[in-house]
């Protein structure tokens, strides 16, 4: 009798579970979203185990079956960009989910710490000198483009729910709380491409790079497998934000990543290990999106007075340039680019400089040049390529110089220094020669090494014709040949 009663109870529990089971979607799939054009689009969620699931969008009708755990995923065929509001219908058994106002265009994910999190609300309070430059501050009043859609990741609210809310038109209160750099990237992209743009922001103020990837991202690289001393330890709670803010987004179809982070790791006086942490996060994110070619564009951290910031560690005026150097090393990873910021902070006590509209624009130039066939655009500022010695002169060649380098100040080029075999640096006379710079100094007869902008307070006046500043560098970079095995992990 007892055995029979137990069987009945079990039967009722199973029936109840089936009745209460709900068709559900991840938070990122919702009303008002933008789907990525030009590549298959995954749609996924949960349903009753073994039950058929159908998804209709436009003229497409796709079917699949939930596995024994209730998980399902299917792929929509490649979509073309469209600003026409469309509907997606998902059905399983007696349940139906209808998502409305869906557009098709370009989708990017931006992430990092406070300078990426820096909201449009803060941006609107900025007082920018120079009249005509005030337009970005007024953007909240003018932003009403229904083809710009934003999704702000809240790590406490990423569980599936019945509202299917989260995506918004980039305007009003939703935009006030959104990443300024991310928004201005989207705005520039729309101006150039004239297709709907979706931008997802997942950023946390003060975060190091480690929480944005799981522990296995580090152990996949030989560098971290062989490092045991304290200077190479993994700190910062690996996976803390990855699990709640990045993993729930995958495999939502996107074009690429935008990254603005590094200040917290610079305060740790990190060097080579940060380059490998960059490799780890890039590899991991590309892995969970199943695409090793996804572009990863990142921002050089801005000038700041680290040397007088105090704290437990000792910083010099060269601590920041040394960090810029290791950020630059990550350019060895395919499909990456770094935008310069050395001309975007005039208050060395401010770790969160304004000009986020320029950050967004420069990130957009990276994407337009590298991913959208815009051969008329340079993706980055001039980047040191090689030095040639001719008598008492050093000739510096740059990548991304264009046909002609420019001096934006109307005064002599500054911040170039040369040294002979004794290692003593003296300011150099610098002259633009087309796409090169020629250096000499009456105090150095035979130059051996060159440095440019090797100071935390560096403000450049060497630019390319795209209006992008030359990146700081030193020709005797001791780390240049140490960063390797960054993609394959072999």
N, C-alpha and C positions, 0 to 999 in steps of 0.2 A: 504493500500500500504506500509506504514511504517512498519507494523507488518510483512508483507511478506518479506520485505527487511531484517529485523532483523533475521528472520528464515534462510534466505539464507546465511547471514554473519556467523551465528552460525554454520550452516552446513559446510561451507567452513573452518572455524576455526577447527572444529573437524577433518575434512579430513586432513587438514594440519598437525595437531598434530600427527595423525596416520602415515602420510607419514614420518614426521621428527623423530618420536620416534625411538630410537635405542636400540638394544640388547646390554647390557653392563654388565661388571663384576667388582667386587671390585678390587682395585689395587693389593691386595695380591695374587689374582689368575692370574698368568701370565706365560709367556715363561720362561723356565729354572727352574721352581719351583720344590720343593721336596714335595711329598705327604706322609702323615703319614701311615706307615704300621700297620697292626694288628687291625685296628678299622675302622668303617664306615667313609667315607670322604664326608663332605658337599661341594656342589657346589651351588652357589647362585648368584643372580644379579637382573637385571630389564629387562622388555620387555613390549610390548603393553599389556594393561590390558586384561585378559582373553585368551591370546594367548598361544598356546602350545609351550613348550620348550623341546628340546631333548639334551642330553649330551651323547657322546660316548667316552669311554676310554678303550683301550685294547679290550676285548671281551664283555664289558658291554655296554648296551644301556639303558639309563634311560629317563623317560618322566615325565613332570609335567606341570602345567598350572599357568601362572602369575595371581595373585589376582587382585582385582579391583583397586589397586594402582600401579600395574605393578611389584610387587615384587614376586620373585619365589625362591625356594630352593628345592634341591633334594639330596639324599644320594647315593653315590657309595658304593657298597659292599666292605667288607674288602679286602685290597690289600696286596700282598706279596712284600717284599723288592726286588727292581730290579734296577740295574745300567744301564739297557738298555733304551736308549732315546725313549720316547713314545710321542704320540700326543693325545690331547683332542680336540674334535670338539663340539661346542655348536651351535644349530640352533633354530631359531624362525622365522616363516613366511619366508620372502625372505632373512633374514639376517643370516650370518654365522660368527662365531669367531673360529679361529684355533690357539691353543696354542701348541707350539713345545718344544722338548727337556726336557720332564718331567721325573723325576726320582721318585722312591718310596723308602723311608727309614725312618729315625728318624728326627723329627722336634721339635726344642725347641725355646722358646721366652725368650730373655734376656732383662732386663730393669733396670732402676735406674738412678743414677746421674753421675757425671764426671768420677768416677773410672770405671764405666761400659762403658761409652762413650769413654774413653781413647782409641785412635785409634792405629792401626798398624803403621801408619806413625810416631807417637810419640815413639812407641815401638822400631822402627828401629834406633832411635837416642840414645838409652840407651847404656851407657858404663858399662858393668857388669864385676866386678873383677873376676878373676879366669878362664881364658882360656876356659876350656870346657863348661862353662856356657854361652858362647857368642852365641851359636847356635840359640836361639830364636830371637836375634836381626837381624839375617840374613834371617829370615823366608820369608820376602817379595821377596827375590831373588829366593827362592826354591819352593814357593807355586804355584803349577800348577796342583792340583788334581781336575779333573772335577766332582768328586763325592762329593765335598764340595761346597755347595751353600749358598749364603748369601743374605739377604734382609734388607736393611737399611731404616728404617721408617723415612720419611721426613714429618713432620706434615703439611707442606704447599703443599704437592704433593700427598695426599692420595685419591683424587677424581678419579673416573673411567676415563680412557682415552683409545684412540684407539691403543696406542703403546703396551699395555700389558707388559711393561718393569718394572723392579724393582728387579727381581732376577738376580744374577750374579754368575759366577764361582768365587770362593775365590782366586783371583789373581789380580795382577796389580793395576790399579787405584781404582777399586771397593774395593779391600781389604785394600788399604792404608787408606781409610776413615772409615773402619769398626772397631767395638769393638775388641780390642786385647783379652780381657778375653773371649768374645764369640767365637772368631776364635779358640783359643787354646783349648777351651772346645770341639768344633767340631772336631778338629784335633785328640785329644785324643780318642774321641768316635769312630772315623773312624778306628783308629789303633786297637781298641779293638773289634769292631763289624763287620767291613768290609762290611758295607752297606752305601748307600748315607746318608749324614747328611745335613739337612737344619737348618740354624740358623737365626732367625729374631732379629734384634736389634732395640729397641725403648728406647733411653736414652737421658736425657737432663742434661747438666752440671748445678750444683748448685740447682737442684730441690729438694724440700722437698717431703715427701711421699704423702701429701694431694692431689696434683694435679693429681695423678695417679689413682684416684677413684672418683666417683660422691658423692655428699652430702648424698644420700640415703644409701651409704655403711656405713657411720658413724651412722646414725640414726637407722640402723637395729640392732645395739648393745646396750643393756641396759646401758652399761658404759657411752656412750655419751648422752643417753637420760636423765640421771640423773645428769650429770656434768654441773654446771652453772657458776662456778667461772672461772676466767681468766686463771688459770693454765691448764685448760682442754679444752679451746676453740679450735675450728677447724680453723687453719690459713693456709695460703698457697694456696688459690684459688682452692678448691676442683673441680675436673673434668676438669681442664684446659688442661692437656695432655691426660687424659683418653679419652675425646671426640674425639680428633684428632689423637691419636697414638695407643690406645689400642682397643677401641670399633670398629674401622674399620677393625681390624684383625679378630674379632670373627664372625663366629665360625670356622675359618680355623683350620683344624685338627692338633693338636700338642700333643707332649708327656708330656710337662711340662714347668715350669717357672724357670728362673734364675734371682736373684735379688741382686743388689749391690748398696745399698743406705743407708743413715743414718747420714752422716756427717752434713748435713744441720740441721737435727733435734737434733743432739747432741749439736750443737752450741746454741740451744734453751734451753739447760739444761733439756730436756725432760726425764721423767722416765717411770712410769707405763703406761702413756697414749700412748707411742710409741708402746708398746706391743699390745695394743688394736688397734692401727692404722695398725699394721701388720696383725692382725686378720681380720680387715675390708677389706684390700686390697686382702688378700688371698681369703676370702669368695666371694668378688665381682667378681674377675677374674674367679674363679671356676664357679660362677653362670652364667656368660655370655657365658662360654664354656660348660655349662650344664654337668659338671662333678666335683663332690665334692671330687674326689680322685686324681685330678691332682697334681703331686708333685710340691712343691715350695721350691727350694734350694737357700739359701741366704748367703751372705758374711759378716763376722764380720768386722766392720770398722777397719782400720789399726791404729797402734800406731801413735800418733801425739801430739805435745806439746800444748794441749788446755789450760793448766794452764798459759801459757805466751802469748796466742794469742790475748789478749786484747778484745776490743769490749764493748758492753753495759753490758754484764753479767760477773759474777765472776766465774772462773773455778779453780778447784784444781787438783792435780795429781790423785785424785780419781774420777773425773768427767767422764773420759773415761771408767774406769772399771765399773762404775755404769751403763753406757750406754750399755757396753757389756753384762751386767747382764740382762737388759731388752730385748736386742736382743735374748738372750738365752731363755727367758721365752716363746718366740713364738714357741719353739720346742715342747711345749705342744699341739700344733695344729697338727693333724694327717698329715702324708705324708710331713713332713718338715725335713730339715737338715741345719746345719750352718757350714761353713768351717772357720777355724781359720786363722788369718793373722798376729799374734803377732811376727812371725819370719820373716816377709817380708818387714820391713821398718827399715833402719838404719840411716835415716835422719829425725829426729823428727820435722824438719821445713817443710817437704814435705808432703802435704796432699794427694798427688797423687803418691804413691810409685810405683816403677817398679815391676818386677816379675809378670806381668800379665799372663805370660805363666803358672806360678805355680797356680795362681787363677783359670785359665781355667782347668788345670789338676785336681785340688782338687774338683771343681764342678763336673767334669766328674766322679770322684771316687764316689761321692754321688749317681749319677744316676746309675752307673754300679752296685754298691752294692745293691741299693734299688729297682731298676726297671728292671734290666737285669739278675738277678739271679747269680751274681758273688759272691759266698760265700767266695772266697779267698780274697776279698777286704773289708777293713774297710771304712765306709762312712765318718767318722769324726775323729778328734783327741780325745784323752781321755777327757771324760766329767764327772765332779764330780757326784757321785751317792749317797754315804753315808759316814758318819764318825762313827767309833767305838772307844771307849775309853778303854784303858787297862792300869791301873795304871797311870804312867806319860807319856804314849804314846798315840798318836792319829793315828789310822789306817784309811787311806783314800782309798776307793774303787771307781773305775771309770767304766763307760760304754765305749765301743769302745777302751778298753785297749789292746785287743788281749791276747795272752797267756803270753806275757812278755813286760812290759814297758821298755823303753830305755832312756839312758842319751846320748845325741848326742854330748856333749862337752868334755867328758873325765874328767871333773872336778866334784866337788860336785854339787848336785842338789841345785838350788838357788830359791829364791823368795817365799819360804814357810815360813809362820809366824804363831805362836801359841800365844794364850792369855788365861789367867785364868779368874776367876770370876771378877777380877778388870778391864778387858777389855784392858789391856796393852799388846801390841804385841811385841814379840821378834822373831828374826830369828831362824828358827828351823833347827836342823840336820835332813836331809831327806835321807832315804835309800829305794831303790827299793826292794820290796819283791814280785817277780813275777808280778802279775797284780795289785798290791797295792803299796802304799807308806807309810812307817812308819816314824812318826815325833816325835821328842822330843826336849826339851830345858832345859838346866841346870837352867834357870831362871823361868821356869814354872813347878811347881810340879804337878799340876792337870789341864791339858788342858781343855778348855771349847769350844773354837772356833778356826778355822783355816782359813787363807787366803792364796791364791796363786796368784801371779802376780797382786797384787792389786795396780798397779801404771801405769800411762800412758806410761812410758818408758820401760815397761816390755818386756824382750826378753827371751823366755823360753829355757830350755834345757831338759825338760821332754817330750818324744815322745812315740808314739806307734810304732809297727814294720812296719806300713805302711809309716812311716816318717812324721806323722802329729803331730803337737804340742798340748800339753794339754791345754785346755781352762782355763782361769783365773776364780777364783770363791771365794766366801766366804761362810762358812757354816751357818752364821747367816743372810742370805739374808732375809730382812724384807718383800719382795714382793712375796716370793715364793708361798704363799697360797692366794694371792689376785687376780691373773690372772685366771679367770674362765669364763664360759658361752661364750667361744670364737668362737664356731662353730655354735651352734644352735640359739644363740641370745635370749635364754629363761632364 
